[in-house]
Amino acid sequence: MDNVEKYDKAFLEAFSIEKKVLQDLVYNKIEQWDSIGHMTLISDIEDKFKITFETDDVVDFSSYKKGKAILKKYKIDF
């Protein structure tokens, strides 16, 4: 599984959504991405990529696209 697949899978599993909505997904745009859903997503991404986010990155992780940019800081390439 490549990094895009791992990343997408974290969203799909955390929020039980269809892949077609990922590109435009932002925090609080869907009911599932509330504060609890956010922490579930963050935890799953950390597990999948074997990283630990800094607190500022957890707070800044506000969309599907922003998450990819943050992961580049941890040397995760897409």
C-alpha positions in Angstrom: 0.0 0.0 0.0 1.5 3.4 -1.0 1.3 6.6 1.1 -1.8 8.0 -0.7 -3.7 4.7 -0.1 -2.7 4.7 3.6 -3.7 8.3 3.9 -7.0 7.9 2.1 -7.8 4.7 4.1 -7.4 6.7 7.4 -10.1 9.1 6.3 -12.4 6.4 4.9 -12.2 4.4 8.1 -12.4 7.3 10.5 -15.4 8.9 8.9 -17.1 6.1 6.9 -17.3 8.2 3.8 -16.9 7.6 0.0 -13.5 8.3 -1.6 -15.0 10.8 -4.0 -15.5 13.4 -1.3 -11.9 13.4 0.0 -10.3 16.1 -2.1 -12.7 18.8 -0.8 -13.0 17.5 2.7 -12.5 20.1 5.5 -12.9 19.9 9.3 -16.6 20.2 10.4 -17.8 20.0 6.8 -19.2 16.5 7.7 -20.8 15.5 10.9 -18.3 12.8 11.5 -15.3 15.2 11.5 -15.9 16.7 14.9 -13.4 16.9 17.7 -13.6 13.2 18.5 -13.5 12.2 14.8 -10.5 14.5 14.4 -8.5 12.7 17.2 -9.5 9.3 15.8 -8.2 10.4 12.4 -5.0 11.8 13.8 -4.4 8.6 15.8 -4.9 6.4 12.8 -2.6 8.5 10.6 0.1 8.4 13.3 -0.2 4.6 13.5 -0.2 4.1 9.7 2.8 6.3 9.2 4.7 5.5 12.4 4.9 9.2 13.4 3.8 11.4 16.3 2.3 14.8 15.4 3.4 17.9 17.2 0.4 19.6 18.9 0.4 22.5 16.5 0.1 20.1 13.6 -2.9 18.4 15.2 -4.6 21.8 15.5 -3.6 22.9 12.0 -4.8 19.6 10.4 -8.0 21.2 9.0 -8.5 19.5 5.7 -7.6 16.6 3.5 -5.2 18.8 1.5 -3.7 20.5 4.6 -3.0 17.1 6.1 -0.9 16.1 3.1 1.1 19.3 3.5 1.6 18.7 7.2 2.8 15.1 6.5 5.5 16.4 4.2 7.0 18.0 7.3 7.4 14.4 8.6 9.0 13.3 5.3 5.9 11.5 4.1 5.8 12.0 0.3 2.7 11.6 -1.9 
